[in-house]
Amino acid sequence: ATASDTSYSSGVLSASLNIPANGCLYCGSATNVGASYTWTNSTERYDVLDPFVTEGGTVFSAASSTGLTIETPRTITATIASSSTPVGSLVLMSWG
């Protein structure tokens, strides 16, 4: 299953997807400003600033979880900490 969100609102990107038995969940996000992320319902793995992508830098962040039980649907939220209004995207995938 896959899900995505590209409509940014108040620093929060969110999407939902179904998790199969003993499932794996992988999440990725990017934003156009140097910022950090807080993830809900998945474990953050990293925030990486690439200062060469655009002026001010682009932040890539990822989260994942494994060994999950069936959940229909599971909502994942990536909250971007920034004083400006960034443009962001979120993508999720799961399988079992």
C-alpha positions in Angstrom: 0.0 0.0 0.0 1.1 3.6 -0.6 -0.1 7.0 0.4 1.1 10.5 0.0 0.4 14.1 0.9 1.6 17.2 -0.9 -0.9 19.8 0.5 0.9 21.6 3.3 -1.1 23.1 6.2 0.3 24.6 9.4 3.6 22.7 9.3 1.8 19.3 9.2 1.9 16.6 6.5 -0.4 13.6 7.1 -1.5 10.5 5.3 -3.1 7.1 6.2 -2.6 3.6 4.9 -3.4 0.0 5.9 -0.8 -2.1 7.7 -0.8 -5.9 7.1 0.0 -8.5 9.8 3.7 -8.3 10.8 3.9 -5.3 8.5 6.7 -2.9 7.7 6.1 0.8 7.3 8.5 3.2 5.6 8.0 7.0 5.4 9.9 9.8 3.7 9.4 13.6 3.5 11.2 16.6 2.1 10.8 20.3 2.6 12.3 23.4 1.0 13.6 25.1 4.2 16.1 24.1 6.8 14.0 22.6 9.5 13.6 19.5 11.7 10.7 17.0 11.8 8.7 15.3 14.4 7.0 12.0 13.4 3.8 10.5 14.9 3.1 6.7 14.6 6.5 5.8 13.2 10.0 6.0 14.5 12.2 8.9 13.1 15.4 7.6 11.5 17.0 10.9 10.4 16.8 14.5 9.3 19.4 15.5 6.7 20.0 19.1 5.5 21.3 19.3 1.9 22.4 23.0 1.5 23.1 22.6 -2.2 19.6 21.7 -3.4 18.0 25.2 -3.0 18.8 28.4 -1.4 18.4 27.9 2.3 18.7 24.1 1.9 16.3 21.2 1.7 15.6 18.9 4.5 15.0 15.2 3.9 13.6 13.1 6.7 12.6 9.4 7.1 10.8 7.2 9.6 10.1 3.5 9.7 8.6 0.8 11.9 8.6 -3.0 11.6 6.8 -6.0 13.1 3.5 -4.1 13.2 0.1 -5.6 13.8 -2.9 -5.2 11.4 -4.1 -1.6 11.5 -6.7 -0.1 9.2 -5.9 2.6 8.6 -2.7 3.9 10.4 -2.3 7.7 10.2 1.3 9.0 10.0 2.0 12.7 10.7 5.2 14.5 9.9 5.4 17.9 11.6 7.9 20.4 10.2 9.4 22.8 12.7 10.0 26.0 10.8 9.4 29.7 11.4 8.5 30.2 7.7 5.9 28.5 5.5 7.7 25.7 3.8 6.5 23.5 0.9 6.7 19.8 1.7 5.7 16.4 0.6 5.2 13.0 2.4 5.2 9.5 1.1 4.3 6.3 2.9 4.5 2.6 2.0 3.8 -0.6 3.8 3.9 -4.3 3.2 3.9 -7.5 5.2 
